[in-house]
Amino acid sequence: WFDSGSMPFAQWHYPFENRAVVEAQYPADFIAEGVDQTRGWFYSLLAIATGLEDALPGNADVAAPYRAVVVNDLVLDEHGQKMSKSKGNVVNPWQVMERHGADAARLYLVSVSDVWKPLAFDEAQIRQTAGSFLVTLRNVYAFFALYANFGWAPSEQDPPVAERALLDRWVLSRLGTVEREVDALLEQFDATGAARRVMEFFDGDVSKWYVRLSRARFWFPGDTPTADARAAFATLREVLVVTARLLAPFAPFATDWLHRALAGGSVHLAPYVRAGAGAGEPALEAAMAAVRRLANLGRAAREAVSIGVRQPLAELVCVVPGALGREATGLARSLEALIRTELNVKAVRWAESGDALVTLEAKPNFRVLGKRFGKATPLAAQAVASLGTDALHAFERGEEVAIFVEGSDHVLHAEELTVVRRATGEYAVEEEAGYVVALDPRVTPALRQEGVARELVSRVQRMRKDAGLAVSDRIRLALAGEAAVEEAARVHREYIAGEVLARELVVGADVGAGAGDATSGAPDASGSPTTWTHTVDLDGAAVRVTFSKDLT
């Protein structure tokens, strides 16, 4: 312990030499040790520094051999019991890393709980948390590489950020915000908060929003990417590179592989944060947050009327609260194409208020009111039920709302009533914190046909994937089924063919006569089949699908 306590200066043979080095590096920025060693190394460092006083640089007034201490608490078993050989509950870390990988195990330990708190180790959670996240990271890179290899590489032809789509500018602004937040958290030695921030950003903002809404932009015909495709590629590459750098302290191996593939060098030799990344676009970030909130409400409205998202609908009415601000509100309206795409609606209409879309009613809680008003409870309940929309909005905001009962005012408590929303008219309405959406649930014959076409595209795309076709492979496609399905396929023939890369689309022929699924046709050079036939169920209607790989 004496040796360990002397380490900060003894490693430099101080005071006999290296005085300048010790003056520059003493005291340590931080030290880390297990909680069970606080009476050991932590104490020996402090005791020796105190005894030496001003013999150590900067140690005259207060003995401080370290500026900060990070204490690692114990890793317990899944039941919260201390691990011991006698109990037979010891987890072999080498076996864990063999099963899950060192990065997944390391990222799990850092992200699942603050390192200074005891951790009940549950191996199943490694796959569910860190393992799942690393799969998402790999899949996004694989998607990027797949399409980039068709003809894109970073160049001066990539549009500058200011000329890119709002979706690109938003994710780059979020990237900068997260970069600053993670750097600040690590400066405060909050490794858990930093790891979680990176993981939440990449999973929620990048994978589930940016990439999902941008997928079509990465596909370009021919050998030359369009300007919009170049913008998408350049944006996603920057997001992946910076994410690899931010994640490097927590998952050093996967991020080094990713960084080398994208930037050509080790992530551990790259700057942790970019110089001059800028302040970003806060108004755009607020606008996109509003759009995503409206999209969530829109999905809830679809669920309320049991209409799947592949079925197009005519209109969605949107309201955002005034607190969003004029600039962010204007940007949110500029992003309405994302709402149309996400919710599969033909039009988005913006309204200033949701008052015409939904009415608020107060439902009194008689049991709770009875404890305060006794025999006057019926009068109190009547007064609660008569509260107007403005009063109920104020009540939801946490403002004081009073009722007049037996000659005096009584401020209502949160548990004394429930605010109930009722839609006005035929629209399905959802509201939350001033955000309102109203969805027109009526499905016209034309909309129903388009919904059938989208379902057909989804089924054929799944069949292409199951058949092992490359994303660029062209096919010849034939569809046969009930009259309504065939008519929808004819009306939307061009859309279906374009989505599934069909050079030829035949509708209503004697498609793949016979029962069951089959593969046939002369095999290709690799010996794989070139024709596939399937019967699929489309809302109760049987549809026969035959497609073949176009070899021309």
GUZATI-844564 format. One record per residue (C-alpha): x, y, z; residue in three letters. Coordinates in steps of 0.02 Angstrom, whole numbers, padded with zeros to 5 digits, always signed. Each point is the difference from the previous one (the first is absolute). Layout:
XYZALA
...
This chain:
+00000+00000+00000TRP
+00146+00117+00031PHE
+00062-00034-00177ASP
-00173+00029-00075SER
-00021+00162+00097GLY
+00170+00062-00061SER
-00036-00045-00181MET
-00046+00174-00068PRO
+00174+00069+00031PHE
+00105-00158+00026ALA
-00034-00056-00179GLN
+00103+00150-00055TRP
+00139-00026+00130HIS
-00052+00165+00076TYR
+00076+00102+00085PRO
+00166-00062-00069PHE
-00046+00036-00182GLU
-00145+00044-00116ASN
-00055+00146+00108ARG
-00078+00090-00149ALA
-00099-00155-00049VAL
-00072-00021+00174VAL
-00044+00185+00011GLU
-00096-00017-00164ALA
-00090-00163+00040GLN
-00030+00005+00187TYR
-00132-00014+00067PRO
-00097-00128-00104ALA
-00158+00059-00086ASP
-00092-00151+00070PHE
+00029-00171+00072ILE
-00115-00151-00002ALA
-00008-00147+00118GLU
-00126-00121+00072GLY
-00104+00052+00149VAL
+00078-00141+00102ASP
+00170+00084-00019GLN
-00045+00172+00069THR
+00099-00039+00159ARG
+00147-00056-00108GLY
+00061+00096-00150TRP
-00110+00154+00022PHE
+00060+00014+00180TYR
+00184-00035-00034SER
+00006+00133-00136LEU
-00080+00129+00114LEU
+00104-00047+00154ALA
+00167+00009-00090ILE
-00044+00162-00088ALA
-00050+00075+00168THR
+00162-00056+00081GLY
+00108+00072-00139LEU
-00091+00168-00001GLU
+00091+00129-00106ASP
+00132-00125-00055ALA
-00125-00039-00139LEU
-00045+00134-00129PRO
-00164+00091+00034GLY
-00022-00092+00165ASN
+00041+00136+00126ALA
-00174+00057+00053ASP
-00109-00154-00028VAL
+00063-00178-00025ALA
-00081-00051-00164ALA
+00084-00146-00090PRO
-00152-00009-00117TYR
-00129+00125-00060ARG
-00143-00125-00014ALA
-00041-00177+00053VAL
-00106-00124-00096VAL
-00053-00142+00115VAL
-00054-00162-00082ASN
-00127-00092+00107ASP
-00018-00189+00003LEU
-00072-00110-00138VAL
-00127-00114+00085LEU
-00090-00152-00065ASP
-00170+00016-00085GLU
-00087-00013+00170HIS
+00102+00141+00076GLY
+00111-00115+00103GLN
+00188+00021+00012LYS
+00091-00124-00109MET
+00106-00132+00086SER
+00070-00170-00044LYS
-00081-00076+00154SER
-00174+00053-00061LYS
+00036-00059-00176GLY
-00065+00161-00075ASN
+00162+00066-00076VAL
-00013+00050-00184VAL
+00151-00041-00106ASN
+00037+00161-00099PRO
+00099-00091-00134TRP
-00149-00111-00039GLN
-00115+00151-00005VAL
+00114+00087-00125MET
+00013-00160-00101GLU
-00190-00008-00014ARG
-00038+00184-00026HIS
+00162+00086-00049GLY
+00108+00118+00103ALA
-00085+00156-00070ASP
-00176-00056+00044ALA
+00052-00052+00176ALA
+00094+00162+00028ARG
-00138+00111-00071LEU
-00130-00091+00105TYR
+00097+00026+00162LEU
+00024+00186-00034VAL
-00172+00043-00069SER
-00120-00103+00105VAL
+00043+00083+00167SER
+00111+00136+00072ASP
+00168-00080+00036VAL
-00003+00065+00179TRP
-00158-00099+00038LYS
-00012-00188+00033PRO
-00048-00096-00157LEU
-00104-00159+00001ALA
+00079-00088-00149PHE
-00128-00078-00117ASP
+00084-00079-00151GLU
-00163-00005-00099ALA
-00002+00190+00002GLN
+00163+00010-00096ILE
-00084-00064-00157ARG
-00156+00104+00030GLN
+00092+00165+00029THR
+00180+00021-00057ALA
-00003-00149-00117GLY
-00158+00060-00086SER
+00073+00175-00018PHE
+00161-00063-00079LEU
-00103-00100-00125VAL
-00093+00160-00044THR
+00165+00091-00024LEU
+00064-00138-00113ARG
-00162-00006-00100ASN
-00001+00187-00034VAL
+00180-00010-00059TYR
-00042-00152-00109ALA
-00145+00096-00078PHE
+00113+00149-00033PHE
+00139-00107-00075ALA
-00119-00101-00108LEU
-00067+00151-00092TYR
+00161+00103+00004ALA
+00088-00140-00092ASN
-00112+00029-00150PHE
+00098+00157-00041GLY
+00019+00128+00140TRP
+00159+00058+00086ALA
+00032+00162+00097PRO
+00044+00141-00119SER
-00017+00186-00030GLU
-00158-00040-00098GLN
-00092-00035+00164ASP
-00115+00148+00036PRO
+00050+00113+00145PRO
-00104-00022+00157VAL
-00095+00162-00027ALA
-00065-00065-00167GLU
-00055-00170+00063ARG
-00176-00055+00047ALA
-00070+00054+00167LEU
+00007-00181+00058LEU
+00189-00003-00031ASP
+00026+00166+00087ARG
-00103-00059+00147TRP
+00097-00161+00031VAL
+00166+00093-00016LEU
-00061+00130+00123SER
-00053-00138+00120ARG
+00170-00082-00025LEU
+00086+00160+00054GLY
-00114+00020+00150THR
+00032-00178+00057VAL
+00186+00020-00030GLU
+00006+00151+00116ARG
-00110-00084+00131GLU
+00102-00161+00002VAL
+00164+00095+00013ASP
-00069+00101+00146ALA
-00062-00157+00088LEU
+00170-00083-00014LEU
+00083+00157+00066GLU
-00111-00028+00153GLN
+00052-00185+00005PHE
-00179-00055-00039ASP
+00041-00145-00115ALA
-00173-00078+00018THR
-00090+00159-00052GLY
+00118+00023-00147ALA
-00020-00179-00064ALA
-00189+00009+00014ARG
-00006+00166-00092ARG
+00096-00072-00149VAL
-00106-00159-00003MET
-00166+00093+00011GLU
+00052+00119-00138PHE
+00057-00133-00121PHE
-00144-00119+00032ASP
-00141+00127+00010GLY
+00056+00146-00109ASP
+00111-00085-00129VAL
-00063-00178-00025SER
-00185+00017+00038LYS
-00027+00172-00074TRP
+00134+00068-00117TYR
+00046-00162-00090VAL
-00178-00064-00007ARG
-00065+00160-00078LEU
+00150+00017-00117SER
+00011-00178-00068ARG
-00067+00045-00172ALA
+00128+00140-00019ARG
+00146-00121+00003PHE
-00059-00092-00155TRP
+00051+00082-00164PHE
-00020-00063-00178PRO
+00155-00025-00106GLY
+00177+00030+00059ASP
-00009+00182+00053THR
-00082+00050+00165PRO
-00122+00145-00003THR
+00038+00155+00103ALA
-00128-00054+00129ASP
+00077-00174+00011ALA
+00172+00078+00023ARG
-00068+00107+00141ALA
-00075-00153+00086ALA
+00161-00102-00017PHE
+00111+00141+00062ALA
-00116+00031+00147THR
-00012-00181+00056LEU
+00187-00025-00019ARG
+00035+00148+00114GLU
-00126-00063+00127VAL
+00081-00173+00001LEU
+00178+00068+00017VAL
-00042+00118+00143VAL
-00106-00132+00087THR
+00147-00121-00009ALA
+00111+00130+00084ARG
-00127+00039+00137LEU
-00028-00185+00035LEU
+00185-00048-00006ALA
+00034+00007+00189PRO
-00144-00121+00031PHE
+00013-00120-00149ALA
+00181+00016-00058PRO
+00008-00147-00121PHE
-00159+00020-00103ALA
+00025+00187-00014THR
+00180-00019-00058ASP
-00057-00120-00136TRP
-00138+00119-00052LEU
+00112+00154+00001HIS
+00135-00087-00103ARG
-00131-00052-00128ALA
-00067+00177-00016LEU
+00148+00115+00034ALA
+00151-00111-00029GLY
+00081+00017+00172GLY
-00017-00056+00179SER
-00138+00082+00099VAL
+00116+00007+00151HIS
+00119+00116-00091LEU
-00139+00117-00058ALA
-00060+00156+00094PRO
-00143-00042+00117TYR
-00101+00152-00054VAL
+00008+00102-00159ARG
+00073+00174+00003ALA
-00123+00135-00054GLY
-00152-00113-00011ALA
-00110+00154+00025GLY
-00151+00035+00108ALA
-00118-00098-00112GLY
-00179+00050-00037GLU
-00101-00001+00162PRO
-00160+00058-00085ALA
+00011-00142-00126LEU
+00028-00126+00139GLU
-00153+00067+00091ALA
-00101-00007-00161ALA
+00049-00181-00033MET
-00042-00046+00180ALA
-00173+00074-00031ALA
-00019-00096-00163VAL
+00047-00163+00085ARG
-00124+00035+00139ARG
-00137+00031-00128LEU
+00049-00161-00089ALA
-00016-00097+00163ASN
-00172+00074+00029LEU
-00047-00040-00180GLY
+00050-00182+00023ARG
-00106-00004+00159ALA
-00147+00069-00100ALA
+00021-00137-00131ARG
+00003-00132+00136GLU
-00157+00073+00077ALA
-00096-00028-00163VAL
+00092-00164-00041SER
+00071+00058-00167ILE
+00176-00059-00042GLY
+00130+00121-00060VAL
+00011-00078-00174ARG
-00178+00058-00034GLN
+00009+00179-00066PRO
-00120+00126+00075LEU
-00054+00169-00064ALA
+00043+00128+00133GLU
+00083+00035+00165LEU
-00030+00162+00094VAL
+00143+00056+00112CYS
+00013+00126+00142VAL
+00160+00048+00092VAL
+00003+00103+00161PRO
+00045+00184-00007GLY
+00145-00033+00119ALA
+00092-00084-00145LEU
+00042+00172-00069GLY
-00026+00081-00169ARG
+00163-00059-00081GLU
-00017-00181+00055ALA
-00184-00002-00047THR
+00043+00061-00175GLY
+00134-00133-00017LEU
-00120-00134+00062ALA
-00121+00048-00138ARG
+00143-00011-00125SER
+00026-00179+00058LEU
-00179-00055-00033GLU
+00057-00115-00141ALA
+00078-00110+00135LEU
-00168-00008+00090ILE
-00087-00047-00162ARG
+00127-00138-00031THR
+00006-00063+00179GLU
-00189-00008+00021LEU
-00043-00036-00183ASN
-00123+00143-00021VAL
-00032+00099-00159LYS
-00007+00171+00082ALA
+00047+00087+00161VAL
-00101+00150+00054ARG
+00061+00115+00138TRP
-00118+00080+00125ALA
+00034+00133+00130GLU
-00103-00085+00136SER
-00072-00169+00040GLY
-00158+00071+00077ASP
-00102-00042-00155ALA
+00069-00177-00006LEU
-00022-00059+00179VAL
-00103+00042+00151THR
+00059-00018+00180LEU
-00114-00063+00137GLU
+00031-00018+00186ALA
-00045-00165+00082LYS
-00014+00024+00189PRO
+00074-00129+00117ASN
-00143-00020+00125PHE
+00099-00106+00121ARG
+00139+00128+00019VAL
-00118+00150-00002LEU
-00103-00082+00136GLY
+00144+00004+00123LYS
+00010+00189-00015ARG
-00180+00055-00032PHE
-00103-00129+00094GLY
-00185+00034-00025LYS
+00042+00137-00125ALA
+00084-00126-00117THR
-00141+00003-00130PRO
+00016+00190-00011LEU
+00189-00014-00017ALA
-00016-00134-00134ALA
-00123+00109-00096GLN
+00120+00147+00010ALA
+00144-00109-00062VAL
-00103-00067-00145ALA
-00045+00176-00054SER
+00182+00057-00021LEU
+00034+00069-00173GLY
+00139-00039-00125THR
+00111+00147+00053ASP
-00009-00049+00183ALA
+00041-00181-00040LEU
+00150+00050-00106HIS
+00061+00107+00145ALA
-00028-00147+00120PHE
+00107-00113-00112GLU
+00138+00131-00002ARG
+00006-00010+00189GLY
-00083+00168+00030GLU
-00122+00026+00143GLU
-00182-00029-00047VAL
-00137+00026+00130ALA
-00183-00045+00013ILE
-00132+00096+00099PHE
-00091-00110+00126VAL
-00111+00058+00144GLU
+00057+00180-00003GLY
+00188-00023-00017SER
+00135-00042-00129ASP
+00092-00165+00010HIS
+00159-00031-00100VAL
-00008-00169-00085LEU
+00131-00135+00027HIS
+00069-00109-00139ALA
-00083-00159+00062GLU
-00175+00077+00014GLU
-00041-00005-00185LEU
+00051-00078-00165THR
+00006+00099-00161VAL
-00085-00096-00141VAL
+00023+00043-00184ARG
-00136-00029-00129ARG
+00025+00025-00186ALA
-00120+00112-00093THR
-00059-00066-00168GLY
+00063-00157-00088GLU
+00186+00030+00020TYR
+00106-00103+00120ALA
+00082+00123+00118VAL
+00151-00018+00115GLU
+00071+00138+00110GLU
+00150+00018+00115GLU
+00076+00154+00082ALA
-00074+00120-00126GLY
+00038-00109-00152TYR
-00157-00057-00091VAL
-00028-00110-00153VAL
-00165-00041-00084ALA
+00000-00142-00125LEU
-00132-00024-00134ASP
-00037-00188+00012PRO
-00109-00011-00155ARG
+00068-00120-00133VAL
-00061+00037-00176THR
+00008-00131-00138PRO
+00151+00087-00075ALA
+00091+00002+00167LEU
-00043-00183+00027ARG
+00077-00045-00168GLN
+00159+00092+00044GLU
+00004-00092+00166GLY
-00011-00167-00092VAL
+00143+00054-00113ALA
+00108+00042+00150ARG
-00038-00169+00079GLU
+00050-00086-00162LEU
+00165+00095-00003VAL
+00035-00049+00180SER
-00032-00185-00035ARG
+00105-00004-00159VAL
+00144+00091+00086GLN
-00003-00131+00137ARG
+00001-00139-00130MET
+00148+00081-00089ARG
+00097+00002+00162LYS
-00046-00181+00043ASP
+00055-00052-00176ALA
+00171+00076+00031GLY
-00010+00129-00139LEU
+00118+00149+00006ALA
-00081+00170+00024VAL
+00048+00047-00178SER
-00065-00158-00084ASP
-00141+00029-00125ARG
-00146-00120-00010ILE
-00149-00047-00107ARG
-00160-00007+00101LEU
-00173-00073-00023ALA
-00150+00019+00116LEU
-00170-00085+00000ALA
-00143+00000+00124GLY
-00172+00069+00033GLU
-00066+00134-00117ALA
+00023+00140+00127ALA
+00182-00046+00029VAL
+00038-00013-00186GLU
-00085+00167-00033GLU
+00105+00084+00136ALA
+00157-00076-00077ALA
-00046+00067-00173ARG
-00039+00175+00064VAL
+00165+00008+00095HIS
+00103-00105-00121ARG
+00137+00131-00020GLU
+00018+00027+00188TYR
+00011-00187+00038ILE
+00125-00033-00139ALA
+00109+00146+00053GLY
+00004-00051+00184GLU
+00043-00183-00030VAL
+00116+00032-00152LEU
-00112-00097-00120ALA
+00043+00021-00184ARG
-00165-00084-00042GLU
-00162-00015+00099LEU
-00138-00114-00060VAL
-00169+00007+00088VAL
-00138-00129-00011GLY
+00090-00135-00099ALA
+00001-00183+00049ASP
+00137+00032+00125VAL
+00096-00151+00062GLY
-00142-00124-00025ALA
-00004-00131+00136GLY
-00008-00005+00188ALA
+00129+00052+00127GLY
+00161+00097-00014ASP
+00136-00050-00121ALA
+00166+00045-00075THR
+00038-00042-00181SER
+00084+00059-00157GLY
+00173-00029-00067ALA
+00127+00032+00138PRO
+00120+00145-00013ASP
+00190-00017-00008ALA
+00007-00036+00186SER
-00128-00139-00012GLY
-00137+00100+00089SER
-00181-00001-00063PRO
-00058+00148-00102THR
-00191-00011+00017THR
-00105+00002+00158TRP
-00187-00022+00026THR
-00096+00039+00160HIS
-00180+00015+00054THR
-00027+00138+00127VAL
-00150+00055+00102ASP
-00047+00182-00024LEU
-00135+00042+00126ASP
-00090-00163-00036GLY
+00032+00001-00188ALA
+00120-00129-00074ALA
+00127+00075-00119VAL
+00114-00105-00110ARG
+00171+00079-00024VAL
+00131-00062-00121THR
+00163+00090-00032PHE
+00161-00042-00086SER
+00172+00077+00000LYS
+00025+00102-00157ASP
+00159-00064-00081LEU
+00005+00120-00147THR
